[in-house]
Amino acid sequence: MIDKNLLEDMSRISIHDVAPALLQDILEVEISGETATQRLENYMAQVGNPYCFRVGKTPVRISFKSCEETLDKKIKAYFSGLKI
């Protein structure tokens, strides 16, 4: 099981504080498992920190903006705003 507190700690790590050689190359990650939970746990076991990794030789740091709106509401608003 993935610990929410550990994920929050990982999300605060700066890409500049980690040597690129220590980051997992995501191109080498092979995800397997029967269920979504198994696949997620398999991914996490291989990548370590899902917020900091490498793609080839390029270090990558991802983050997400905190938002009160759900994805469902955002999608509905997007399609409502389209001119048909």
C-alpha distances in whole Angstrom, upper triangle without the diagonal:
4,6,9,12,11,11,15,16,16,17,20,21,24,25,28,26,25,27,27,27,24,22,20,23,21,24,23,19,19,16,16,14,16,13,12,9,10,12,10,7,11,12,10,11,14,15,14,15,15,18,20,21,24,26,28,30,29,27,25,23,22,22,22,24,23,25,26,27,24,24,26,29,29,30,33,34,34,36,38,40,41,44,45
4,6,9,8,8,11,12,12,14,17,17,21,21,25,23,22,24,24,24,21,19,18,21,19,22,21,18,19,16,17,16,17,15,13,10,11,12,9,7,11,11,8,10,13,13,11,11,12,14,17,18,21,23,26,27,26,23,21,20,18,18,18,21,20,22,23,24,22,22,25,27,27,28,31,32,32,34,36,37,39,42,43
4,6,5,6,9,10,11,12,15,16,20,21,24,22,21,24,25,25,22,20,20,23,21,25,24,21,22,20,20,19,21,19,16,13,15,16,13,11,14,14,11,13,16,15,12,12,13,15,17,19,23,25,28,29,27,24,22,20,19,18,18,20,19,21,22,24,23,23,26,28,28,29,32,33,33,35,37,38,40,43,45
4,5,5,6,9,10,11,13,15,18,20,23,22,21,24,25,26,23,21,21,23,22,25,25,22,23,21,22,21,23,20,17,15,17,17,14,13,17,16,13,15,18,16,14,13,13,13,16,19,23,25,28,29,27,24,21,19,17,15,15,17,15,18,19,21,19,20,23,25,25,26,29,30,30,33,34,35,37,41,42
4,5,5,6,9,10,11,13,17,19,22,20,20,23,24,25,22,21,21,24,23,27,27,24,25,23,25,24,26,23,21,18,20,20,17,16,19,18,15,16,19,17,14,13,14,14,16,19,23,26,29,29,27,24,22,19,17,16,16,18,16,19,20,22,22,23,26,27,27,29,32,32,33,35,37,37,39,43,45
4,5,5,6,9,10,11,15,17,19,17,17,20,21,22,18,17,18,21,20,24,23,21,23,21,23,23,25,22,20,17,18,19,15,14,16,15,12,13,16,14,11,10,11,12,14,16,20,23,26,26,24,21,19,17,16,15,16,18,18,21,22,24,24,24,27,29,28,30,33,33,34,36,38,38,40,44,45
4,5,5,6,9,10,14,15,18,17,16,20,20,21,18,16,16,19,18,22,22,19,21,19,21,21,23,21,18,16,17,17,13,13,15,14,10,13,15,13,10,8,8,9,11,14,18,20,23,24,22,19,17,14,13,12,13,15,15,18,20,21,20,21,24,26,25,26,29,30,30,32,35,35,36,40,42
4,5,5,7,9,13,15,18,16,17,20,21,23,20,18,19,21,20,24,25,22,24,23,25,25,27,24,21,19,21,20,16,16,19,17,14,17,18,16,13,10,11,10,13,16,20,22,25,25,23,20,17,14,13,11,12,13,12,16,18,20,20,21,24,25,24,26,29,29,29,32,34,34,36,39,42
4,5,5,7,11,13,15,13,14,18,19,21,17,16,18,21,20,24,24,22,25,23,26,26,28,26,23,21,22,22,18,18,20,18,15,16,18,15,12,10,11,10,12,15,19,22,25,24,22,19,17,14,14,12,14,16,15,19,21,24,23,24,28,29,28,30,33,33,33,35,37,37,39,43,45
4,5,5,9,11,13,12,12,15,16,17,14,13,14,17,17,20,21,19,21,20,23,24,26,24,21,19,20,19,16,16,17,15,12,14,15,12,9,6,8,7,8,11,15,18,21,21,19,15,13,11,11,11,13,15,16,19,22,24,23,23,27,28,27,29,32,32,31,34,36,36,38,41,43
4,6,8,10,13,13,13,16,17,19,17,14,16,18,17,21,22,20,22,21,24,25,27,25,22,20,22,20,17,17,19,16,14,16,17,14,12,8,8,6,8,12,15,18,21,21,18,15,12,9,8,7,9,12,12,16,19,21,20,21,24,25,24,26,29,29,28,31,33,33,34,38,40
4,6,9,12,11,12,16,17,19,17,15,17,20,20,23,24,23,25,25,28,28,31,29,25,24,25,24,20,21,22,20,17,19,20,16,14,11,11,9,10,14,17,20,23,22,19,16,14,10,10,9,11,13,14,17,20,23,23,23,27,28,26,28,31,31,30,34,35,35,36,40,42
4,7,8,7,8,12,13,16,13,12,15,17,18,21,22,21,24,24,27,28,31,29,26,24,25,24,21,20,22,19,16,18,18,15,12,9,11,8,8,11,14,18,20,19,17,13,12,9,10,10,14,16,17,21,24,26,26,26,30,30,29,30,34,33,33,36,38,37,38,42,44
4,5,5,7,11,12,15,13,12,15,17,18,21,22,22,25,25,29,30,33,31,28,27,28,26,23,23,24,21,18,20,20,16,15,11,13,9,8,11,13,17,19,17,15,11,10,8,10,11,14,16,18,22,25,27,27,27,31,31,29,31,34,33,33,36,38,37,38,41,44
4,5,6,8,8,12,11,9,12,14,15,18,19,19,23,24,27,29,32,31,28,27,27,25,22,23,23,19,18,19,18,14,14,11,12,9,6,9,10,13,15,13,11,7,7,6,9,11,15,17,20,23,27,28,28,27,31,32,30,31,35,34,33,36,38,37,38,41,43
4,6,7,9,12,12,11,15,16,18,21,22,22,26,27,30,33,36,34,31,31,31,29,26,26,26,23,21,22,21,18,17,14,15,13,10,12,13,16,17,14,12,9,10,9,13,14,18,20,22,26,30,31,31,31,35,35,33,34,38,37,36,39,41,40,40,44,46
4,7,9,12,11,11,15,17,19,22,22,22,26,27,30,32,35,34,31,30,30,28,25,25,25,22,20,21,20,17,15,13,15,13,10,12,14,17,19,16,15,11,12,11,14,16,19,21,23,27,30,32,32,32,36,36,34,36,39,39,38,41,43,42,43,46,48
4,6,8,7,7,11,13,16,19,19,19,23,24,27,29,33,32,29,28,27,26,23,23,22,20,18,18,17,14,13,11,13,12,9,10,11,15,16,14,13,9,11,11,14,16,20,22,24,28,31,33,32,32,35,37,34,36,39,39,38,41,43,42,43,46,48
4,5,5,7,11,13,15,18,18,19,23,24,28,30,34,33,31,30,29,27,25,24,23,21,19,19,17,15,14,13,16,14,11,10,11,14,14,12,12,9,12,13,16,19,22,25,27,31,34,36,35,34,38,39,37,38,42,41,40,43,45,44,45,48,50
4,5,5,8,9,12,14,15,16,20,22,25,28,32,31,29,28,27,25,23,23,22,19,18,18,16,13,13,13,14,13,9,8,7,10,10,8,8,6,9,11,15,18,22,25,27,30,34,35,34,33,36,38,35,36,40,40,38,41,43,42,42,46,47
4,6,8,9,13,14,14,15,19,21,25,27,31,31,29,28,27,25,23,23,21,19,18,17,15,13,13,14,16,16,12,10,9,12,11,9,10,9,12,14,18,21,24,28,30,33,36,37,37,35,39,40,38,39,42,42,41,43,46,45,45,48,50
4,7,9,12,15,14,15,18,20,23,25,29,29,27,26,25,23,21,20,19,17,15,15,13,11,10,11,13,13,10,9,9,13,13,11,12,10,12,14,17,19,23,26,28,31,34,36,35,34,37,39,37,37,41,41,40,42,45,45,45,48,50
4,6,9,12,11,12,16,17,21,23,27,26,24,23,22,20,18,18,17,14,13,13,11,8,8,8,10,10,7,5,6,9,10,10,10,8,9,10,13,16,20,23,25,28,31,32,31,30,33,35,33,34,38,38,36,39,41,41,41,44,46
4,6,9,8,8,12,14,17,20,23,23,21,21,19,17,16,15,14,11,11,11,8,5,7,8,9,11,8,5,6,8,9,10,11,9,10,12,14,17,20,24,26,29,32,32,31,29,32,35,33,33,37,37,35,38,41,40,40,44,45
4,5,6,7,11,13,17,20,23,24,22,22,20,18,17,17,15,12,13,13,10,8,11,11,11,12,10,6,4,5,6,8,9,9,10,12,14,18,21,24,27,29,32,33,31,29,32,34,32,32,36,37,34,36,40,39,39,42,43
4,5,5,9,10,14,17,21,21,18,19,18,15,14,15,13,10,11,12,9,7,10,11,10,11,10,7,6,6,8,10,10,10,10,12,13,16,19,22,25,27,30,30,28,26,29,31,29,29,33,33,31,33,36,36,36,39,40
4,6,8,11,14,18,21,22,20,21,19,16,16,17,15,12,14,15,11,10,14,15,13,15,13,10,8,6,7,10,11,12,12,15,16,19,22,25,28,30,33,32,30,28,31,33,31,30,34,35,33,34,38,37,36,40,40
4,6,10,13,17,20,21,20,20,18,15,16,16,13,11,13,13,9,9,13,15,14,16,15,11,10,9,9,12,14,14,15,17,18,22,24,28,30,32,35,34,32,30,33,35,33,33,37,38,36,37,40,40,40,43,43
4,6,10,13,17,17,16,16,14,11,12,12,9,7,10,10,6,7,11,13,12,15,14,11,11,10,12,15,15,15,15,17,17,20,22,26,27,30,32,32,30,27,30,33,31,31,34,35,34,35,38,39,38,41,42
4,7,10,14,15,14,15,13,10,11,12,8,8,11,11,8,10,13,15,14,17,17,14,14,14,15,18,19,19,18,20,20,22,24,28,29,31,33,33,30,28,30,33,32,31,34,36,34,35,38,39,38,41,42
4,7,10,11,10,11,9,6,8,9,6,6,9,10,9,10,13,15,13,17,17,15,16,16,17,21,21,20,19,20,19,21,22,26,27,29,31,30,27,25,27,30,29,28,32,34,32,33,36,37,37,40,40
4,7,9,9,10,7,5,9,9,7,8,11,11,11,13,16,18,16,20,21,19,20,19,21,24,24,24,23,24,23,25,25,29,29,31,32,32,29,27,28,32,31,30,33,35,34,34,38,39,38,42,42
4,6,7,8,5,5,8,9,7,10,12,12,13,15,17,19,18,22,23,21,23,23,24,28,28,27,25,26,24,26,26,29,30,31,32,31,28,26,27,31,31,30,32,35,34,34,38,39,39,42,42
4,7,8,6,7,11,11,11,13,15,16,17,19,21,22,21,24,26,25,26,26,28,31,31,30,28,28,27,28,28,31,31,31,32,31,28,26,27,30,31,29,32,34,34,34,37,39,38,41,41
4,5,5,6,9,10,11,12,14,15,17,18,20,21,19,22,25,24,26,26,28,31,30,29,27,27,25,25,25,28,27,28,29,28,24,23,23,27,27,26,29,31,31,31,34,36,36,39,39
4,5,5,6,9,10,10,12,14,15,16,18,18,16,19,22,21,23,23,26,29,28,26,24,24,21,22,21,24,24,24,25,24,21,19,20,24,24,23,26,28,28,28,31,33,33,36,37
4,5,5,6,8,10,11,12,14,15,16,17,15,18,21,21,23,24,26,29,28,26,24,23,21,22,21,24,23,24,25,25,22,21,22,25,26,25,28,30,30,31,33,35,35,39,39
4,5,5,6,9,10,10,12,14,15,17,16,19,21,20,23,23,25,28,28,26,24,24,23,23,23,26,26,27,29,28,25,24,25,29,29,28,31,33,33,34,36,38,38,42,42
4,5,5,6,9,10,11,12,14,15,13,17,19,18,20,20,22,25,24,23,21,21,20,21,21,25,25,26,28,27,24,22,24,27,27,26,29,31,31,31,34,36,36,39,39
4,5,5,6,9,10,10,11,12,10,14,16,16,18,19,21,24,23,21,19,19,17,18,18,21,22,23,25,24,22,20,22,25,25,25,28,30,29,30,33,34,35,38,39
4,5,5,6,9,10,10,12,11,15,17,16,19,20,22,25,24,22,21,20,19,20,20,24,24,25,27,27,25,24,26,29,28,28,31,33,33,34,37,38,38,42,42
4,6,5,6,9,10,13,12,16,17,16,18,18,20,23,23,21,20,20,19,21,22,25,26,28,30,30,27,26,28,31,30,30,33,35,34,35,38,39,39,43,43
4,5,5,6,8,10,9,12,13,12,14,15,17,20,19,18,16,17,16,18,19,22,23,25,27,27,25,23,26,29,28,27,31,32,31,33,36,36,36,40,41
4,5,5,5,7,7,11,12,11,14,16,18,20,20,17,16,15,15,16,18,21,22,24,26,27,25,24,26,29,28,28,32,33,32,34,37,37,38,41,42
4,6,6,9,10,13,14,13,15,17,19,21,21,19,18,18,18,20,21,25,25,28,30,30,28,27,30,33,32,32,35,37,36,37,40,41,41,45,46
4,6,9,10,13,12,11,12,14,15,17,18,16,16,16,17,19,21,25,26,29,31,31,29,28,31,33,32,32,35,37,35,37,40,41,41,44,45
4,6,6,9,9,7,9,11,13,15,15,13,12,13,13,16,18,22,23,26,28,29,27,26,29,31,30,30,33,34,33,35,38,38,38,42,43
4,6,9,9,8,12,14,16,17,17,14,13,13,14,16,18,21,22,25,28,29,27,26,30,32,30,31,35,35,34,37,39,40,40,44,45
4,5,6,7,11,14,16,17,15,12,11,10,10,12,14,18,19,22,25,26,25,24,27,29,28,29,32,33,32,34,37,37,37,41,43
4,6,7,10,12,15,17,15,12,10,9,8,10,12,16,17,20,22,23,22,21,24,26,24,25,29,29,28,31,33,33,34,37,39
4,7,10,12,16,16,14,11,8,5,5,7,10,13,15,18,21,22,21,20,24,25,24,25,28,28,27,30,33,32,33,36,38
4,7,10,13,13,11,7,6,5,7,9,13,16,18,21,25,26,25,24,27,29,27,28,31,31,30,33,35,35,35,39,41
4,7,9,10,8,6,5,7,9,12,15,19,21,24,27,28,27,25,29,31,28,29,33,33,31,34,37,36,36,40,41
4,6,6,5,4,5,9,11,15,18,21,24,27,30,30,29,27,31,33,30,30,34,34,32,35,38,37,37,40,41
4,6,5,7,7,11,12,16,19,22,25,27,31,31,29,27,30,32,30,29,33,33,31,33,36,36,35,38,39
4,6,8,10,14,16,20,22,26,29,31,35,34,33,31,34,36,33,33,37,37,35,36,40,39,38,41,42
4,7,10,13,16,20,23,26,29,32,35,36,35,33,36,37,35,35,39,38,36,38,41,40,40,43,44
4,6,10,13,16,20,23,26,28,32,32,32,30,33,34,31,32,36,35,33,35,38,37,37,40,41
4,7,10,14,17,20,23,26,30,30,30,28,32,33,30,31,35,34,32,35,38,37,37,40,41
4,7,10,14,17,20,22,26,26,26,24,28,29,26,27,31,31,29,31,34,33,33,36,38
4,7,11,13,16,19,23,24,23,22,26,27,24,26,29,29,27,30,33,32,32,36,38
4,7,10,13,16,19,20,20,18,22,23,21,22,26,25,24,27,29,28,29,32,34
4,7,9,13,16,17,17,16,20,21,19,20,24,23,22,25,27,27,28,31,34
4,6,9,12,13,13,13,17,17,15,17,20,20,19,22,24,24,25,29,31
4,6,10,11,12,13,16,16,14,16,19,18,18,21,23,22,24,27,30
4,7,9,11,12,15,15,14,17,19,18,19,22,23,23,25,29,31
4,6,8,10,12,11,10,14,16,15,16,19,20,20,22,26,28
4,7,10,12,10,10,14,15,14,16,19,19,20,22,26,28
4,7,8,6,7,10,11,11,13,15,15,16,19,22,25
4,5,5,6,9,10,11,12,15,15,17,19,23,24
4,5,5,6,9,10,10,12,14,15,17,21,22
4,5,5,6,9,10,11,12,14,16,19,20
4,5,5,6,9,10,10,12,15,18,20
4,5,5,6,9,10,11,13,16,18
4,5,5,6,8,10,11,15,16
4,5,5,6,9,10,14,15
4,6,5,6,9,12,14
4,5,5,7,10,12
4,5,5,9,10
4,6,8,10
4,6,9
4,6
4
